[in-house]
């Protein structure tokens, strides 16, 4: 008995020491990452940026390409990024009656249900259903005034719909991602050719090039392999095997991107040629309208974290929408025979202006602007252990439920379902958010004469955060449904007893001076 007790104590101590040492290795900010962003956010800088956002907001309207008068089909246009593409089209003067949105659900965003957006046609379509997609594409267009001289046959498709199941990584569940991200994309391509679409822009993902790594380090290892990844416009960076992608989501998005690029210059309709292009936002897209990053943090308020020192590029949603419109403009110019290199069938990384940020930068900015939003730190290795347990339960239940055996399906029903944001707490998420990802969008920012998009996304990540928080306050802190699905909350806060009278929180715009004085003191 004493021997068993002694052995147990030794195991506990060794495990504890391993967790401490492993956490230390994984929380480092290596010099080869720090060189891309040596300066960190400060509370004073965040408050100053928020004040500037309110007094002199960024004007992206001046950067939008000119009105084309074309017809537009936006797949996924009732949601987050697709919704912003719709709004930018309307902002630059496109006729709402020439805009058609296909989405799995109708819009809930107020800005897509008011103003000119009310005249946009929204169709409830599951893009994995080839017949439904074709019917939606063939649907007659409403009569419009063609006095502007536009060709009624010119159609652009923006395809931003995706099934973001980044928490799955085993091949047996791959079909759950490919159903929409690959098969659905092929349906979009086929229907585009059927009606004579001549431009198709696809929202890929910067994550397609992210390499999976291992975080259970041996004592002699100092850091994980692929701990710092510089992602350029280079297809050689794409993983060659399924298990090298960070998740099924990334692998399925790569299949979708490849299908779109291979469709470039293929016949479309009776006499047209389909030109295609792909945008790879790096890494996560955030902003008002239902993001699953910063918006999710604000909605959840209590956000456990273990990746404070991880540096990553971000893409503010309006920058991302602008990049799509820039690619369309380049292909329109090529179609018209204007000067510029042929960039059809390619992909472009895009990200925010300025330097990438650490997660601690994002956390500081959000908690400074919204005191209800906080980010308690947890052990990386401990949370990774929990993630493997969650994954084991999730996979076991999933595989048993797909079995042809009645007994296996009965056993599946006895296993608890992993639901809510807990489903995100799986090793695949660690493979994406726990490595330093720096995206190089310099090629997209080149002028068309040099093979670029002429992309000039004006928002820095900090400016995008300020606008996101401002929109959150104006919506009375009510987030879109999509934001409630992002990240990991674990609702630890509800287990804690109240420490007294609740604080009275005010809108940051009403207390900027007070907060600034407090910070300076």
C-alpha positions as CSV (number, residue, x, y, z in Angstrom):
1,X,0.0,0.0,0.0
2,X,2.8,2.5,0.8
3,X,4.4,1.6,-2.5
4,X,1.2,2.4,-4.4
5,X,0.8,5.7,-2.6
6,X,4.5,6.6,-3.3
7,X,4.1,5.7,-6.9
8,X,1.0,7.8,-7.2
9,X,2.7,10.8,-5.7
10,X,5.6,10.4,-8.0
11,X,3.3,10.3,-11.1
12,X,1.4,13.4,-9.9
13,X,4.6,15.3,-9.3
14,X,6.2,14.3,-12.7
15,X,3.0,15.1,-14.5
16,X,2.8,18.5,-12.8
17,X,6.4,19.3,-13.7
18,X,5.8,18.2,-17.3
19,X,2.8,20.5,-17.6
20,X,4.8,23.4,-16.2
21,X,7.7,22.8,-18.6
22,X,5.5,22.1,-21.6
23,X,3.5,25.3,-20.9
24,X,6.7,27.3,-20.7
25,X,7.9,26.1,-24.1
26,X,4.5,26.7,-25.8
27,X,4.0,30.1,-24.3
28,X,7.3,31.5,-25.6
29,X,7.3,34.4,-28.1
30,X,10.2,33.3,-30.3
31,X,12.4,35.9,-32.0
32,X,11.6,34.7,-35.5
33,X,7.9,35.6,-34.8
34,X,8.5,38.7,-32.8
35,X,10.5,40.3,-35.6
36,X,7.2,40.7,-37.5
37,X,5.5,42.6,-34.7
38,X,7.9,43.9,-32.0
39,X,5.5,46.3,-30.4
40,X,2.5,45.4,-28.2
41,X,-0.8,47.2,-27.7
42,X,-1.2,49.6,-24.8
43,X,-4.4,50.7,-23.1
44,X,-3.6,54.3,-24.0
45,X,-3.1,53.4,-27.6
46,X,-6.4,51.4,-27.7
47,X,-8.4,54.3,-26.2
48,X,-6.8,56.8,-28.6
49,X,-7.7,54.5,-31.6
50,X,-11.3,54.1,-30.4
51,X,-11.6,57.9,-30.1
52,X,-10.2,58.4,-33.6
53,X,-12.6,55.7,-34.9
54,X,-15.5,57.7,-33.5
55,X,-14.2,61.2,-34.5
56,X,-12.8,60.3,-37.9
57,X,-13.8,56.8,-39.0
58,X,-12.0,55.0,-41.8
59,X,-13.7,55.7,-45.2
60,X,-13.5,52.5,-47.2
61,X,-16.1,53.8,-49.7
62,X,-13.4,55.8,-51.5
63,X,-11.5,52.6,-52.2
64,X,-14.4,50.5,-53.6
65,X,-14.2,49.8,-57.3
66,X,-16.6,51.6,-59.5
67,X,-20.2,50.4,-60.1
68,X,-20.4,47.9,-63.0
69,X,-24.1,47.5,-63.5
70,X,-23.6,43.7,-63.7
71,X,-25.9,41.1,-62.1
72,X,-24.6,39.5,-58.9
73,X,-25.2,36.2,-57.1
74,X,-23.8,36.1,-53.6
75,X,-23.7,32.6,-52.2
76,X,-23.7,32.9,-48.4
77,X,-24.7,36.6,-48.7
78,X,-27.1,36.5,-45.7
79,X,-24.3,35.8,-43.3
80,X,-21.1,37.5,-42.2
81,X,-18.6,38.1,-45.0
82,X,-21.2,37.6,-47.8
83,X,-23.4,40.2,-46.1
84,X,-20.6,42.7,-46.2
85,X,-20.1,42.0,-49.9
86,X,-23.8,42.8,-50.5
87,X,-23.5,46.0,-48.5
88,X,-20.4,47.1,-50.4
89,X,-22.1,46.5,-53.7
90,X,-25.0,48.6,-52.6
91,X,-22.7,51.3,-51.2
92,X,-21.0,51.7,-54.6
93,X,-24.3,52.1,-56.4
94,X,-25.3,48.6,-57.7
95,X,-29.0,48.1,-58.3
96,X,-30.4,45.9,-55.5
97,X,-32.7,44.3,-58.0
98,X,-29.6,42.9,-59.7
99,X,-28.4,41.3,-56.6
100,X,-29.5,37.8,-55.6
101,X,-28.4,36.0,-52.4
102,X,-28.4,32.3,-51.8
103,X,-28.0,31.1,-48.3
104,X,-29.1,28.3,-45.9
105,X,-31.1,30.8,-43.9
106,X,-32.6,34.2,-44.4
107,X,-30.8,37.3,-43.0
108,X,-31.2,38.3,-39.4
109,X,-28.7,41.2,-39.5
110,X,-30.5,44.5,-39.3
111,X,-28.3,46.1,-42.0
112,X,-29.5,43.4,-44.5
113,X,-33.1,43.9,-43.7
114,X,-33.3,47.7,-44.0
115,X,-32.6,50.3,-46.6
116,X,-31.6,49.3,-50.1
117,X,-31.0,45.7,-48.9
118,X,-34.7,45.2,-48.6
119,X,-34.9,45.1,-52.4
120,X,-32.3,42.4,-52.7
121,X,-33.6,38.9,-53.5
122,X,-32.8,36.4,-50.7
123,X,-33.3,32.7,-51.5
124,X,-33.2,29.9,-48.9
125,X,-30.9,27.4,-50.6
126,X,-28.8,24.5,-49.4
127,X,-25.8,24.5,-51.8
128,X,-25.1,20.8,-51.3
129,X,-28.4,20.3,-53.2
130,X,-27.4,20.5,-56.9
131,X,-31.0,20.8,-58.1
132,X,-31.9,23.6,-55.6
133,X,-28.8,25.5,-56.6
134,X,-29.5,25.2,-60.3
135,X,-33.1,26.3,-59.8
136,X,-31.9,29.4,-57.8
137,X,-29.4,30.3,-60.5
138,X,-32.0,29.9,-63.3
139,X,-34.7,32.0,-61.5
140,X,-35.8,34.9,-63.7
141,X,-34.4,38.3,-62.7
142,X,-36.7,41.2,-61.9
143,X,-37.1,43.8,-64.6
144,X,-34.6,46.7,-64.1
145,X,-33.7,49.9,-65.9
146,X,-30.9,49.1,-68.4
147,X,-30.5,52.7,-69.5
148,X,-27.1,52.7,-67.9
149,X,-25.9,50.6,-70.9
150,X,-24.9,47.5,-68.9
151,X,-24.9,44.1,-70.5
152,X,-27.8,42.2,-69.0
153,X,-25.9,39.0,-69.5
154,X,-22.9,39.9,-67.4
155,X,-23.1,38.0,-64.1
156,X,-20.6,37.8,-61.2
157,X,-20.8,35.2,-58.5
158,X,-19.2,35.7,-55.1
159,X,-19.1,32.3,-53.3
160,X,-18.4,32.8,-49.6
161,X,-20.6,30.0,-48.1
162,X,-18.8,27.4,-46.0
163,X,-19.4,24.8,-43.3
164,X,-16.8,25.7,-40.7
165,X,-16.2,22.4,-38.9
166,X,-12.6,23.2,-37.9
167,X,-12.9,20.9,-34.8
168,X,-13.0,17.7,-36.8
169,X,-9.8,16.1,-38.2
170,X,-10.4,12.3,-38.7
171,X,-10.9,11.2,-42.3
172,X,-14.1,9.2,-41.4
173,X,-15.9,12.5,-40.7
174,X,-14.5,14.3,-43.8
175,X,-17.7,14.1,-45.7
176,X,-19.3,16.5,-43.2
177,X,-17.0,19.2,-44.4
178,X,-16.8,18.3,-48.1
179,X,-20.6,18.2,-48.5
180,X,-20.7,22.0,-48.6
181,X,-17.1,23.1,-49.0
182,X,-16.3,20.9,-52.0
183,X,-19.5,19.3,-53.4
184,X,-21.4,22.5,-52.8
185,X,-18.7,24.5,-54.6
186,X,-18.8,22.1,-57.5
187,X,-22.6,22.8,-57.7
188,X,-21.9,26.5,-57.8
189,X,-19.4,26.1,-60.6
190,X,-21.8,23.9,-62.6
191,X,-24.8,26.2,-62.2
192,X,-22.6,29.2,-63.0
193,X,-21.6,27.6,-66.3
194,X,-25.3,26.7,-67.0
195,X,-26.5,30.3,-67.0
196,X,-23.4,31.8,-68.5
197,X,-21.7,33.4,-65.5
198,X,-18.4,35.0,-66.6
199,X,-16.8,35.8,-63.3
200,X,-16.6,33.7,-60.1
201,X,-14.8,34.8,-57.0
202,X,-14.4,32.2,-54.2
203,X,-13.6,32.8,-50.6
204,X,-11.0,30.2,-49.7
205,X,-9.2,30.2,-46.4
206,X,-5.7,31.1,-45.4
207,X,-5.9,28.0,-43.2
208,X,-5.5,25.7,-46.2
209,X,-1.7,26.2,-46.0
210,X,-1.4,25.8,-42.2
211,X,0.6,22.8,-41.2
212,X,-0.6,20.7,-38.3
213,X,2.0,20.2,-35.5
214,X,2.5,18.3,-32.2
215,X,2.2,20.0,-28.9
216,X,3.1,17.1,-26.6
217,X,6.9,17.9,-26.5
218,X,9.6,15.6,-25.4
219,X,11.7,17.0,-22.5
220,X,14.6,17.7,-24.9
221,X,12.5,19.6,-27.4
222,X,12.4,23.3,-27.1
223,X,9.4,24.1,-29.3
224,X,7.0,22.4,-31.7
225,X,7.8,21.9,-35.4
226,X,6.1,24.5,-37.6
227,X,5.7,26.7,-34.5
228,X,6.3,29.8,-36.7
229,X,4.7,29.7,-40.2
230,X,5.2,32.5,-42.8
231,X,2.5,32.0,-45.4
232,X,3.1,33.5,-48.8
233,X,1.3,33.0,-52.1
234,X,3.0,29.7,-52.7
235,X,1.1,26.4,-53.5
236,X,4.2,24.5,-52.4
237,X,3.1,25.3,-48.8
238,X,-0.1,23.3,-49.1
239,X,0.0,20.1,-47.1
240,X,0.4,17.0,-49.2
241,X,-1.4,14.5,-46.9
242,X,-4.8,14.8,-45.2
243,X,-3.3,14.4,-41.7
244,X,-1.0,17.4,-42.4
245,X,-3.9,19.8,-42.7
246,X,-4.9,21.3,-39.4
247,X,-8.5,20.0,-39.8
248,X,-11.0,18.6,-42.2
249,X,-12.2,22.1,-42.8
250,X,-8.9,23.2,-44.2
251,X,-8.6,20.1,-46.4
252,X,-12.1,20.6,-47.8
253,X,-11.6,24.3,-48.5
254,X,-8.5,23.4,-50.4
255,X,-10.5,21.0,-52.6
256,X,-13.1,23.7,-53.2
257,X,-10.4,26.3,-54.1
258,X,-8.7,23.9,-56.5
259,X,-12.0,23.2,-58.2
260,X,-12.6,26.9,-58.7
261,X,-9.2,27.6,-60.0
262,X,-9.3,24.7,-62.4
263,X,-12.6,26.0,-63.8
264,X,-10.9,29.2,-65.0
265,X,-11.2,29.8,-68.8
266,X,-13.8,27.0,-69.1
267,X,-16.9,27.5,-71.4
268,X,-19.9,29.1,-69.8
269,X,-23.3,29.4,-71.3
270,X,-23.6,29.5,-75.0
271,X,-20.7,31.8,-75.9
272,X,-19.0,33.0,-72.7
273,X,-15.8,32.1,-70.8
274,X,-15.8,31.7,-67.1
275,X,-13.0,33.6,-65.3
276,X,-12.3,32.6,-61.7
277,X,-10.2,33.7,-58.7
278,X,-9.8,32.9,-55.0
279,X,-9.2,35.0,-51.9
280,X,-7.4,33.5,-48.9
281,X,-8.1,35.6,-45.9
282,X,-5.4,35.2,-43.3
283,X,-6.1,34.1,-40.7
284,X,-9.5,34.7,-39.1
285,X,-12.0,37.2,-40.4
286,X,-13.6,39.4,-37.8
287,X,-15.9,42.4,-37.5
288,X,-19.5,43.5,-37.0
289,X,-22.2,41.2,-38.4
290,X,-21.6,37.9,-36.7
291,X,-17.9,36.9,-36.6
292,X,-16.7,34.0,-34.5
293,X,-13.6,35.7,-33.2
294,X,-13.8,39.2,-31.6
295,X,-17.6,39.3,-31.8
296,X,-17.8,36.0,-30.0
297,X,-15.5,37.3,-27.3
298,X,-17.7,40.3,-26.7
299,X,-20.9,38.2,-26.7
300,X,-19.5,35.5,-24.4
301,X,-17.7,38.0,-22.1
302,X,-15.9,35.3,-20.1
303,X,-13.2,33.8,-22.4
304,X,-10.6,31.3,-21.0
305,X,-7.3,31.6,-22.9
306,X,-4.0,29.8,-23.1
307,X,-2.5,31.4,-26.2
308,X,-1.7,34.9,-25.0
309,X,1.7,35.1,-26.7
310,X,0.7,33.6,-30.1
311,X,1.1,36.0,-33.0
312,X,-1.3,35.8,-35.9
313,X,-2.5,37.9,-38.8
314,X,-6.1,38.9,-38.9
315,X,-8.5,40.2,-41.5
316,X,-11.1,42.8,-40.7
317,X,-14.3,41.9,-42.7
318,X,-14.6,45.1,-44.7
319,X,-11.0,44.6,-45.9
320,X,-11.9,41.1,-46.9
321,X,-15.0,42.2,-48.8
322,X,-12.9,44.9,-50.6
323,X,-10.4,42.3,-51.7
324,X,-13.2,40.3,-53.4
325,X,-14.4,43.4,-55.3
326,X,-10.8,44.2,-56.3
327,X,-10.4,40.7,-57.8
328,X,-13.6,41.1,-59.7
329,X,-12.5,44.5,-61.0
330,X,-9.3,43.0,-62.3
331,X,-11.1,40.2,-64.2
332,X,-13.6,42.7,-65.6
333,X,-10.7,44.8,-66.9
334,X,-9.2,41.7,-68.5
335,X,-12.5,40.9,-70.1
336,X,-12.6,44.3,-71.6
337,X,-9.0,44.0,-73.0
338,X,-7.6,46.6,-70.7
339,X,-3.9,46.5,-69.6
340,X,-2.8,44.3,-66.8
341,X,-1.4,40.7,-66.3
342,X,-3.8,37.8,-66.5
343,X,-4.4,36.8,-62.9
344,X,-7.4,34.5,-63.6
345,X,-7.4,31.1,-61.8
346,X,-5.1,32.2,-59.1
347,X,-5.3,32.9,-55.3
348,X,-4.2,35.8,-53.2
349,X,-3.5,36.0,-49.5
350,X,-5.0,39.1,-47.9
351,X,-4.8,40.5,-44.4
352,X,-5.1,43.8,-42.5
353,X,-2.8,46.8,-42.9
354,X,0.0,47.0,-40.4
355,X,1.6,44.4,-38.3
356,X,0.0,41.1,-37.0
357,X,-1.1,41.0,-33.4
358,X,-0.8,38.6,-30.5
359,X,-3.9,37.2,-28.8
360,X,-2.9,39.2,-25.8
361,X,-3.1,42.4,-28.0
362,X,-6.6,41.4,-28.9
363,X,-7.6,40.6,-25.4
364,X,-6.2,43.9,-24.1
365,X,-8.0,45.9,-26.7
366,X,-11.4,44.2,-26.0
367,X,-11.1,44.3,-22.2
368,X,-10.0,48.0,-22.3
369,X,-13.0,49.0,-24.5
370,X,-15.5,46.7,-22.8
371,X,-14.9,46.0,-19.1
372,X,-17.4,43.1,-19.2
373,X,-15.0,41.2,-21.5
374,X,-12.3,39.3,-19.7
375,X,-9.7,36.7,-20.5
376,X,-8.6,34.5,-17.6
377,X,-5.5,32.4,-18.3
378,X,-5.3,28.6,-18.1
379,X,-2.7,26.0,-18.6
380,X,-2.1,25.2,-22.2
381,X,-1.2,21.5,-21.5
382,X,-4.1,21.0,-19.2
383,X,-6.6,22.4,-21.7
384,X,-5.0,20.2,-24.4
385,X,-5.6,17.2,-22.2
386,X,-9.2,18.2,-21.8
387,X,-9.4,18.7,-25.6
388,X,-8.3,15.1,-26.2
389,X,-11.0,13.8,-23.9
390,X,-13.7,15.9,-25.6
391,X,-12.5,14.6,-29.0
392,X,-12.6,11.0,-27.9
393,X,-16.2,11.4,-26.7
394,X,-17.2,13.3,-29.9
395,X,-15.6,10.9,-32.3
396,X,-16.8,7.7,-30.5
397,X,-20.4,9.0,-30.5
398,X,-20.1,10.1,-34.1
399,X,-18.7,6.9,-35.4
400,X,-21.1,4.7,-33.5
401,X,-24.1,6.8,-34.7
402,X,-23.0,6.2,-38.3
403,X,-22.8,2.4,-37.9
404,X,-25.2,0.1,-39.6
405,X,-25.4,-1.9,-36.4
406,X,-28.5,-1.3,-34.3
407,X,-26.5,-2.0,-31.1
408,X,-23.8,0.5,-32.1
409,X,-26.4,3.2,-32.7
410,X,-28.0,2.4,-29.4
411,X,-24.6,2.8,-27.6
412,X,-24.1,6.1,-29.4
413,X,-27.3,7.4,-27.8
414,X,-25.9,6.5,-24.4
415,X,-22.8,8.7,-24.9
416,X,-23.3,12.4,-24.0
417,X,-23.6,14.7,-26.9
418,X,-20.8,17.4,-27.2
419,X,-22.7,20.6,-27.9
420,X,-22.5,24.3,-27.7
421,X,-19.0,26.0,-27.8
422,X,-17.5,22.9,-26.0
423,X,-17.4,21.2,-29.4
424,X,-14.7,23.7,-30.4
425,X,-12.4,22.4,-27.6
426,X,-10.7,19.7,-29.6
427,X,-7.0,19.3,-30.7
428,X,-7.7,20.7,-34.2
429,X,-8.4,24.1,-32.7
430,X,-5.0,24.0,-31.0
431,X,-3.4,23.3,-34.3
432,X,-4.8,26.5,-35.7
433,X,-4.6,29.0,-32.8
434,X,-1.5,27.8,-31.0
435,X,1.1,28.5,-33.8
436,X,2.4,31.8,-35.0
437,X,0.8,32.5,-38.4
438,X,2.1,35.4,-40.4
439,X,0.4,36.0,-43.7
440,X,2.1,37.9,-46.5
441,X,-0.3,39.8,-48.7
442,X,2.2,41.9,-50.5
443,X,1.4,40.3,-53.9
444,X,-2.3,41.3,-53.5
445,X,-1.3,44.9,-52.8
446,X,0.8,45.1,-56.0
447,X,-0.8,47.2,-58.8
448,X,-2.5,45.3,-61.7
449,X,0.4,46.1,-64.0
450,X,2.6,44.0,-61.7
451,X,0.2,41.1,-61.4
452,X,-1.5,42.3,-58.2
453,X,-5.1,43.0,-57.2
454,X,-4.4,46.7,-56.3
455,X,-5.8,45.7,-52.9
456,X,-5.4,48.5,-50.4
457,X,-7.3,47.3,-47.3
458,X,-7.2,50.4,-45.1
459,X,-8.1,48.9,-41.7
460,X,-5.5,47.9,-39.2
461,X,-6.5,45.1,-36.9
462,X,-6.8,47.6,-34.0
463,X,-9.1,49.9,-36.1
464,X,-11.2,46.9,-37.0
465,X,-11.5,46.0,-33.3
466,X,-12.6,49.5,-32.4
467,X,-15.3,49.4,-35.1
468,X,-16.4,46.0,-33.9
469,X,-16.7,47.1,-30.3
470,X,-18.5,50.3,-31.4
471,X,-21.1,48.3,-33.4
472,X,-21.5,45.9,-30.4
473,X,-22.4,48.8,-28.1
474,X,-24.8,50.3,-30.7
475,X,-26.5,47.0,-30.8
476,X,-27.0,47.0,-27.0
477,X,-24.4,44.3,-26.7
478,X,-26.6,41.8,-28.6
479,X,-24.6,39.6,-30.9
480,X,-25.6,37.7,-34.0
481,X,-26.4,34.0,-33.6
482,X,-23.2,33.1,-35.5
483,X,-21.0,34.9,-32.9
484,X,-22.4,32.7,-30.1
485,X,-20.9,29.6,-31.7
486,X,-17.2,30.7,-31.8
487,X,-14.4,30.1,-29.4
488,X,-14.6,28.3,-26.1
489,X,-16.5,29.7,-23.1
490,X,-16.9,26.7,-20.8
491,X,-19.1,28.9,-18.7
492,X,-16.7,28.7,-15.7
493,X,-18.0,32.0,-14.5
494,X,-21.4,30.6,-13.7
495,X,-19.7,28.3,-11.2
496,X,-18.2,31.1,-9.2
497,X,-20.0,32.9,-6.4
498,X,-20.8,36.6,-6.7
499,X,-18.2,38.7,-4.8
500,X,-20.7,41.4,-4.0
501,X,-22.5,44.2,-5.7
502,X,-22.3,44.0,-9.5
503,X,-20.4,46.7,-11.3
504,X,-22.2,49.2,-13.3
505,X,-20.8,49.2,-16.8
506,X,-21.0,52.2,-19.1
507,X,-20.6,52.5,-22.8
508,X,-17.0,53.1,-23.5
509,X,-17.8,56.2,-25.6
510,X,-19.2,57.8,-22.4
511,X,-16.2,57.2,-20.3
512,X,-13.2,57.5,-22.5
513,X,-11.8,60.5,-20.6
514,X,-12.2,58.7,-17.2
515,X,-10.6,55.5,-18.5
516,X,-7.7,57.4,-20.1
517,X,-7.0,59.3,-16.8
518,X,-7.1,56.0,-14.9
519,X,-4.7,54.3,-17.3
520,X,-2.3,57.3,-17.2
521,X,-2.3,57.3,-13.4
